[in-house]
Amino acid sequence: MLEKFFKPRSVAVIGASRDPDKLGYSVVENLVKGGFAEIGQVYPINPKAEEILGLDVYPSVLDVEGPVDLAVIVIPYKYVPGAMKECGEKGVPSVVVITAGFREAGQEGLERERELMAIAREYGIRVIGPNCLGVIDTYTPLNASFAAGTPPKGPINFMSQSGALGTAVLDWALAGEMGFSKFVSLGNKADVSEIDLLAYWAEDENANVIMAYIEGVPSGQEFIETARRVSKEKPIV
Protein backbone atom coordinates (compact mmCIF):
# COMPACT_ATOMS: atom_id res chain seq x y z
CA MET A 1 0.00 0.00 0.00
CA LEU A 2 3.02 2.32 0.31
CA GLU A 3 4.36 1.65 -3.18
CA LYS A 4 3.18 4.97 -4.65
CA PHE A 5 5.23 6.93 -2.11
CA PHE A 6 8.43 5.51 -3.58
CA LYS A 7 7.64 4.43 -7.14
CA PRO A 8 5.03 6.85 -8.48
CA ARG A 9 4.50 7.45 -12.18
CA SER A 10 3.49 11.06 -11.54
CA VAL A 11 3.91 13.62 -8.76
CA ALA A 12 1.92 16.80 -8.14
CA VAL A 13 3.48 19.53 -6.00
CA ILE A 14 0.63 21.53 -4.46
CA GLY A 15 2.15 24.86 -3.56
CA ALA A 16 4.88 24.84 -6.21
CA SER A 17 6.61 28.22 -6.32
CA ARG A 18 8.67 30.33 -8.74
CA ASP A 19 10.59 31.77 -5.75
CA PRO A 20 13.87 29.85 -5.14
CA ASP A 21 13.62 30.73 -1.44
CA LYS A 22 10.30 28.89 -1.04
CA LEU A 23 9.93 25.22 -0.10
CA GLY A 24 7.55 24.78 -3.03
CA TYR A 25 10.39 25.63 -5.40
CA SER A 26 12.86 23.30 -3.65
CA VAL A 27 10.53 20.31 -3.98
CA VAL A 28 10.01 20.86 -7.71
CA GLU A 29 13.74 21.47 -8.18
CA ASN A 30 14.61 18.20 -6.42
CA LEU A 31 12.14 16.27 -8.56
CA VAL A 32 13.71 17.75 -11.69
CA LYS A 33 17.39 17.66 -10.72
CA GLY A 34 17.05 14.34 -8.90
CA GLY A 35 16.03 12.67 -12.15
CA PHE A 36 12.35 11.91 -11.62
CA ALA A 37 11.22 14.35 -14.32
CA GLU A 38 13.08 12.18 -16.85
CA ILE A 39 11.12 9.02 -16.04
CA GLY A 40 7.78 10.36 -14.74
CA GLN A 41 5.42 13.32 -14.82
CA VAL A 42 5.85 16.32 -12.52
CA TYR A 43 2.81 18.59 -12.13
CA PRO A 44 3.46 21.89 -10.31
CA ILE A 45 0.21 23.22 -8.82
CA ASN A 46 -0.12 26.99 -8.39
CA PRO A 47 -3.11 29.11 -9.50
CA LYS A 48 -0.88 32.17 -9.96
CA ALA A 49 1.87 30.74 -12.20
CA GLU A 50 2.10 29.33 -15.71
CA GLU A 51 5.61 27.82 -15.76
CA ILE A 52 8.11 26.67 -13.12
CA LEU A 53 11.52 25.23 -14.00
CA GLY A 54 10.34 24.61 -17.55
CA LEU A 55 7.23 22.71 -16.44
CA ASP A 56 3.63 23.64 -17.19
CA VAL A 57 1.77 24.72 -14.06
CA TYR A 58 -1.84 23.80 -13.19
CA PRO A 59 -4.28 25.84 -11.06
CA SER A 60 -5.45 22.74 -9.19
CA VAL A 61 -4.67 19.05 -9.02
CA LEU A 62 -8.15 18.56 -10.49
CA ASP A 63 -6.96 20.30 -13.67
CA VAL A 64 -4.28 17.67 -14.34
CA GLU A 65 -5.50 15.49 -17.20
CA GLY A 66 -3.66 12.27 -16.33
CA PRO A 67 -3.58 10.27 -13.08
CA VAL A 68 -1.57 11.51 -10.10
CA ASP A 69 0.09 8.80 -7.98
CA LEU A 70 1.66 11.06 -5.36
CA ALA A 71 0.93 14.59 -4.18
CA VAL A 72 3.26 16.71 -2.07
CA ILE A 73 1.49 19.51 -0.19
CA VAL A 74 3.52 22.64 0.64
CA ILE A 75 0.91 25.34 1.29
CA PRO A 76 -0.20 27.23 4.46
CA TYR A 77 -1.99 24.91 6.89
CA LYS A 78 -5.40 26.59 6.56
CA TYR A 79 -5.56 25.51 2.91
CA VAL A 80 -4.33 21.94 3.42
CA PRO A 81 -7.74 20.31 4.15
CA GLY A 82 -9.13 21.74 0.91
CA ALA A 83 -6.11 20.45 -1.01
CA MET A 84 -6.52 17.01 0.58
CA LYS A 85 -10.18 16.96 -0.48
CA GLU A 86 -9.19 17.78 -4.06
CA CYS A 87 -6.62 14.98 -3.95
CA GLY A 88 -9.41 12.65 -2.88
CA GLU A 89 -11.67 13.80 -5.70
CA LYS A 90 -8.75 13.32 -8.13
CA GLY A 91 -8.13 9.79 -6.85
CA VAL A 92 -4.61 10.45 -5.55
CA PRO A 93 -3.67 7.42 -3.39
CA SER A 94 -0.65 8.86 -1.53
CA VAL A 95 0.04 12.31 -0.09
CA VAL A 96 3.07 13.80 1.65
CA VAL A 97 2.14 16.81 3.79
CA ILE A 98 5.24 18.94 4.37
CA THR A 99 3.21 21.82 5.85
CA ALA A 100 3.58 22.44 9.59
CA GLY A 101 1.02 23.92 11.99
CA PHE A 102 -0.77 20.75 13.07
CA ARG A 103 -0.46 18.60 16.20
CA GLU A 104 2.96 20.03 17.04
CA ALA A 105 1.37 23.52 17.28
CA GLY A 106 -0.96 22.75 20.20
CA GLN A 107 -4.65 21.98 20.65
CA GLU A 108 -5.86 23.97 17.64
CA GLY A 109 -3.24 22.27 15.50
CA LEU A 110 -4.35 18.86 16.78
CA GLU A 111 -7.92 19.63 15.76
CA ARG A 112 -6.70 20.67 12.30
CA GLU A 113 -4.79 17.40 12.01
CA ARG A 114 -7.88 15.39 12.97
CA GLU A 115 -9.91 17.24 10.32
CA LEU A 116 -7.20 16.56 7.74
CA MET A 117 -7.04 12.85 8.51
CA ALA A 118 -10.83 12.50 8.48
CA ILE A 119 -10.75 13.73 4.88
CA ALA A 120 -7.88 11.37 4.03
CA ARG A 121 -9.73 8.38 5.51
CA GLU A 122 -12.92 9.32 3.66
CA TYR A 123 -11.06 9.01 0.35
CA GLY A 124 -8.72 6.16 1.31
CA ILE A 125 -5.58 8.29 1.04
CA ARG A 126 -2.36 7.23 2.80
CA VAL A 127 -0.49 10.17 4.33
CA ILE A 128 3.10 10.81 5.39
CA GLY A 129 3.42 13.79 7.74
CA PRO A 130 2.25 16.44 8.27
CA ASN A 131 5.18 18.60 9.41
CA CYS A 132 7.86 16.62 7.57
CA LEU A 133 10.76 16.99 5.12
CA GLY A 134 9.40 14.60 2.49
CA VAL A 135 10.51 11.27 1.00
CA ILE A 136 13.42 10.09 -1.16
CA ASP A 137 14.05 6.90 -3.14
CA THR A 138 17.41 7.08 -4.88
CA TYR A 139 16.72 4.01 -7.05
CA THR A 140 13.48 5.28 -8.63
CA PRO A 141 14.93 8.05 -8.69
CA LEU A 142 12.58 10.21 -6.60
CA ASN A 143 13.37 13.18 -4.38
CA ALA A 144 10.03 14.51 -3.15
CA SER A 145 11.53 16.60 -0.37
CA PHE A 146 13.02 20.03 0.28
CA ALA A 147 16.45 18.58 1.13
CA ALA A 148 19.53 20.43 -0.09
CA GLY A 149 19.99 17.78 -2.78
CA THR A 150 19.69 14.07 -3.53
CA PRO A 151 21.94 11.72 -1.51
CA PRO A 152 23.97 9.01 -3.26
CA LYS A 153 22.59 5.50 -3.67
CA GLY A 154 23.38 3.08 -0.89
CA PRO A 155 22.12 0.06 1.09
CA ILE A 156 20.41 1.98 3.92
CA ASN A 157 16.72 2.74 4.46
CA PHE A 158 16.40 5.55 6.99
CA MET A 159 13.36 7.02 8.75
CA SER A 160 13.36 9.90 11.20
CA GLN A 161 10.68 11.41 13.38
CA SER A 162 12.94 14.43 13.93
CA GLY A 163 13.25 16.86 11.06
CA ALA A 164 16.45 18.37 12.48
CA LEU A 165 18.16 14.99 12.80
CA GLY A 166 16.89 13.95 9.38
CA THR A 167 18.41 17.09 7.87
CA ALA A 168 21.74 16.41 9.61
CA VAL A 169 21.85 12.83 8.33
CA LEU A 170 21.07 14.00 4.80
CA ASP A 171 23.90 16.54 5.09
CA TRP A 172 26.30 13.69 5.96
CA ALA A 173 25.02 11.71 2.99
CA LEU A 174 25.41 14.66 0.63
CA ALA A 175 28.98 15.07 1.90
CA GLY A 176 29.67 11.52 0.72
CA GLU A 177 29.66 9.91 4.15
CA MET A 178 26.87 7.42 3.41
CA GLY A 179 24.31 6.37 0.80
CA PHE A 180 20.61 5.64 1.00
CA SER A 181 18.06 3.54 -0.80
CA LYS A 182 15.12 5.30 0.87
CA PHE A 183 14.72 8.23 3.26
CA VAL A 184 11.47 9.18 5.00
CA SER A 185 10.76 12.06 7.34
CA LEU A 186 7.84 10.82 9.44
CA GLY A 187 6.80 14.18 10.90
CA ASN A 188 3.69 13.89 13.08
CA LYS A 189 2.93 10.31 11.97
CA ALA A 190 -0.76 11.11 11.52
CA ASP A 191 -1.08 8.00 9.33
CA VAL A 192 2.04 6.21 8.06
CA SER A 193 4.21 5.18 11.01
CA GLU A 194 7.51 3.45 11.66
CA ILE A 195 5.56 0.18 11.91
CA ASP A 196 4.19 0.58 8.38
CA LEU A 197 7.64 1.39 7.00
CA LEU A 198 9.35 -1.51 8.79
CA ALA A 199 6.86 -3.97 7.33
CA TYR A 200 7.14 -2.49 3.82
CA TRP A 201 10.93 -2.19 3.85
CA ALA A 202 11.42 -5.82 4.86
CA GLU A 203 11.03 -6.73 1.18
CA ASP A 204 13.18 -3.90 -0.23
CA GLU A 205 15.89 -5.60 -2.30
CA ASN A 206 17.89 -2.35 -2.56
CA ALA A 207 18.42 -2.07 1.19
CA ASN A 208 20.51 -4.25 3.51
CA VAL A 209 19.76 -2.41 6.75
CA ILE A 210 16.99 -0.27 8.24
CA MET A 211 17.85 2.70 10.44
CA ALA A 212 15.29 4.62 12.48
CA TYR A 213 15.24 7.63 14.78
CA ILE A 214 12.04 7.40 16.82
CA GLU A 215 10.84 9.70 19.58
CA GLY A 216 7.76 7.73 20.56
CA VAL A 217 5.92 4.52 19.66
CA PRO A 218 2.12 4.71 20.17
CA SER A 219 1.68 0.94 19.72
CA GLY A 220 4.61 -0.67 21.51
CA GLN A 221 3.51 -4.30 21.25
CA GLU A 222 2.82 -4.07 17.51
CA PHE A 223 6.16 -2.34 16.98
CA ILE A 224 8.05 -5.09 18.84
CA GLU A 225 6.25 -7.85 16.94
CA THR A 226 6.90 -6.17 13.58
CA ALA A 227 10.54 -5.41 14.39
CA ARG A 228 11.12 -8.98 15.56
CA ARG A 229 9.72 -10.33 12.29
CA VAL A 230 11.49 -7.83 10.03
CA SER A 231 14.86 -8.16 11.76
CA LYS A 232 15.00 -11.75 10.56
CA GLU A 233 15.24 -10.31 7.04
CA LYS A 234 17.25 -7.13 7.72
CA PRO A 235 19.04 -5.69 10.76
CA ILE A 236 17.26 -2.74 12.36
CA VAL A 237 19.29 0.01 14.04
C-alpha positions as CSV (number, residue, x, y, z in Angstrom):
1,M,0.0,0.0,0.0
2,L,3.0,2.3,0.3
3,E,4.4,1.6,-3.2
4,K,3.2,5.0,-4.6
5,F,5.2,6.9,-2.1
6,F,8.4,5.5,-3.6
7,K,7.6,4.4,-7.1
8,P,5.0,6.8,-8.5
9,R,4.5,7.5,-12.2
10,S,3.5,11.1,-11.5
11,V,3.9,13.6,-8.8
12,A,1.9,16.8,-8.1
13,V,3.5,19.5,-6.0
14,I,0.6,21.5,-4.5
15,G,2.1,24.9,-3.6
16,A,4.9,24.8,-6.2
17,S,6.6,28.2,-6.3
18,R,8.7,30.3,-8.7
19,D,10.6,31.8,-5.8
20,P,13.9,29.9,-5.1
21,D,13.6,30.7,-1.4
22,K,10.3,28.9,-1.0
23,L,9.9,25.2,-0.1
24,G,7.6,24.8,-3.0
25,Y,10.4,25.6,-5.4
26,S,12.9,23.3,-3.7
27,V,10.5,20.3,-4.0
28,V,10.0,20.9,-7.7
29,E,13.7,21.5,-8.2
30,N,14.6,18.2,-6.4
31,L,12.1,16.3,-8.6
32,V,13.7,17.7,-11.7
33,K,17.4,17.7,-10.7
34,G,17.0,14.3,-8.9
35,G,16.0,12.7,-12.2
36,F,12.3,11.9,-11.6
37,A,11.2,14.3,-14.3
38,E,13.1,12.2,-16.8
39,I,11.1,9.0,-16.0
40,G,7.8,10.4,-14.7
41,Q,5.4,13.3,-14.8
42,V,5.8,16.3,-12.5
43,Y,2.8,18.6,-12.1
44,P,3.5,21.9,-10.3
45,I,0.2,23.2,-8.8
46,N,-0.1,27.0,-8.4
47,P,-3.1,29.1,-9.5
48,K,-0.9,32.2,-10.0
49,A,1.9,30.7,-12.2
50,E,2.1,29.3,-15.7
51,E,5.6,27.8,-15.8
52,I,8.1,26.7,-13.1
53,L,11.5,25.2,-14.0
54,G,10.3,24.6,-17.5
55,L,7.2,22.7,-16.4
56,D,3.6,23.6,-17.2
57,V,1.8,24.7,-14.1
58,Y,-1.8,23.8,-13.2
59,P,-4.3,25.8,-11.1
60,S,-5.5,22.7,-9.2
61,V,-4.7,19.0,-9.0
62,L,-8.1,18.6,-10.5
63,D,-7.0,20.3,-13.7
64,V,-4.3,17.7,-14.3
65,E,-5.5,15.5,-17.2
66,G,-3.7,12.3,-16.3
67,P,-3.6,10.3,-13.1
68,V,-1.6,11.5,-10.1
69,D,0.1,8.8,-8.0
70,L,1.7,11.1,-5.4
71,A,0.9,14.6,-4.2
72,V,3.3,16.7,-2.1
73,I,1.5,19.5,-0.2
74,V,3.5,22.6,0.6
75,I,0.9,25.3,1.3
76,P,-0.2,27.2,4.5
77,Y,-2.0,24.9,6.9
78,K,-5.4,26.6,6.6
79,Y,-5.6,25.5,2.9
80,V,-4.3,21.9,3.4
81,P,-7.7,20.3,4.1
82,G,-9.1,21.7,0.9
83,A,-6.1,20.5,-1.0
84,M,-6.5,17.0,0.6
85,K,-10.2,17.0,-0.5
86,E,-9.2,17.8,-4.1
87,C,-6.6,15.0,-3.9
88,G,-9.4,12.6,-2.9
89,E,-11.7,13.8,-5.7
90,K,-8.8,13.3,-8.1
91,G,-8.1,9.8,-6.8
92,V,-4.6,10.4,-5.5
93,P,-3.7,7.4,-3.4
94,S,-0.7,8.9,-1.5
95,V,0.0,12.3,-0.1
96,V,3.1,13.8,1.7
97,V,2.1,16.8,3.8
98,I,5.2,18.9,4.4
99,T,3.2,21.8,5.8
100,A,3.6,22.4,9.6
101,G,1.0,23.9,12.0
102,F,-0.8,20.8,13.1
103,R,-0.5,18.6,16.2
104,E,3.0,20.0,17.0
105,A,1.4,23.5,17.3
106,G,-1.0,22.7,20.2
107,Q,-4.7,22.0,20.7
108,E,-5.9,24.0,17.6
109,G,-3.2,22.3,15.5
110,L,-4.4,18.9,16.8
111,E,-7.9,19.6,15.8
112,R,-6.7,20.7,12.3
113,E,-4.8,17.4,12.0
114,R,-7.9,15.4,13.0
115,E,-9.9,17.2,10.3
116,L,-7.2,16.6,7.7
117,M,-7.0,12.9,8.5
118,A,-10.8,12.5,8.5
119,I,-10.7,13.7,4.9
120,A,-7.9,11.4,4.0
121,R,-9.7,8.4,5.5
122,E,-12.9,9.3,3.7
123,Y,-11.1,9.0,0.3
124,G,-8.7,6.2,1.3
125,I,-5.6,8.3,1.0
126,R,-2.4,7.2,2.8
127,V,-0.5,10.2,4.3
128,I,3.1,10.8,5.4
129,G,3.4,13.8,7.7
130,P,2.2,16.4,8.3
131,N,5.2,18.6,9.4
132,C,7.9,16.6,7.6
133,L,10.8,17.0,5.1
134,G,9.4,14.6,2.5
135,V,10.5,11.3,1.0
136,I,13.4,10.1,-1.2
137,D,14.0,6.9,-3.1
138,T,17.4,7.1,-4.9
139,Y,16.7,4.0,-7.0
140,T,13.5,5.3,-8.6
141,P,14.9,8.1,-8.7
142,L,12.6,10.2,-6.6
143,N,13.4,13.2,-4.4
144,A,10.0,14.5,-3.2
145,S,11.5,16.6,-0.4
146,F,13.0,20.0,0.3
147,A,16.4,18.6,1.1
148,A,19.5,20.4,-0.1
149,G,20.0,17.8,-2.8
150,T,19.7,14.1,-3.5
151,P,21.9,11.7,-1.5
152,P,24.0,9.0,-3.3
153,K,22.6,5.5,-3.7
154,G,23.4,3.1,-0.9
155,P,22.1,0.1,1.1
156,I,20.4,2.0,3.9
157,N,16.7,2.7,4.5
158,F,16.4,5.5,7.0
159,M,13.4,7.0,8.7
160,S,13.4,9.9,11.2
161,Q,10.7,11.4,13.4
162,S,12.9,14.4,13.9
163,G,13.3,16.9,11.1
164,A,16.5,18.4,12.5
165,L,18.2,15.0,12.8
166,G,16.9,13.9,9.4
167,T,18.4,17.1,7.9
168,A,21.7,16.4,9.6
169,V,21.8,12.8,8.3
170,L,21.1,14.0,4.8
171,D,23.9,16.5,5.1
172,W,26.3,13.7,6.0
173,A,25.0,11.7,3.0
174,L,25.4,14.7,0.6
175,A,29.0,15.1,1.9
176,G,29.7,11.5,0.7
177,E,29.7,9.9,4.2
178,M,26.9,7.4,3.4
179,G,24.3,6.4,0.8
180,F,20.6,5.6,1.0
181,S,18.1,3.5,-0.8
182,K,15.1,5.3,0.9
183,F,14.7,8.2,3.3
184,V,11.5,9.2,5.0
185,S,10.8,12.1,7.3
186,L,7.8,10.8,9.4
187,G,6.8,14.2,10.9
188,N,3.7,13.9,13.1
189,K,2.9,10.3,12.0
190,A,-0.8,11.1,11.5
191,D,-1.1,8.0,9.3
192,V,2.0,6.2,8.1
193,S,4.2,5.2,11.0
194,E,7.5,3.4,11.7
195,I,5.6,0.2,11.9
196,D,4.2,0.6,8.4
197,L,7.6,1.4,7.0
198,L,9.3,-1.5,8.8
199,A,6.9,-4.0,7.3
200,Y,7.1,-2.5,3.8
201,W,10.9,-2.2,3.9
202,A,11.4,-5.8,4.9
203,E,11.0,-6.7,1.2
204,D,13.2,-3.9,-0.2
205,E,15.9,-5.6,-2.3
206,N,17.9,-2.4,-2.6
207,A,18.4,-2.1,1.2
208,N,20.5,-4.2,3.5
209,V,19.8,-2.4,6.8
210,I,17.0,-0.3,8.2
211,M,17.8,2.7,10.4
212,A,15.3,4.6,12.5
213,Y,15.2,7.6,14.8
214,I,12.0,7.4,16.8
215,E,10.8,9.7,19.6
216,G,7.8,7.7,20.6
217,V,5.9,4.5,19.7
218,P,2.1,4.7,20.2
219,S,1.7,0.9,19.7
220,G,4.6,-0.7,21.5
221,Q,3.5,-4.3,21.2
222,E,2.8,-4.1,17.5
223,F,6.2,-2.3,17.0
224,I,8.0,-5.1,18.8
225,E,6.2,-7.9,16.9
226,T,6.9,-6.2,13.6
227,A,10.5,-5.4,14.4
228,R,11.1,-9.0,15.6
229,R,9.7,-10.3,12.3
230,V,11.5,-7.8,10.0
231,S,14.9,-8.2,11.8
232,K,15.0,-11.8,10.6
233,E,15.2,-10.3,7.0
234,K,17.2,-7.1,7.7
235,P,19.0,-5.7,10.8
236,I,17.3,-2.7,12.4
237,V,19.3,0.0,14.0
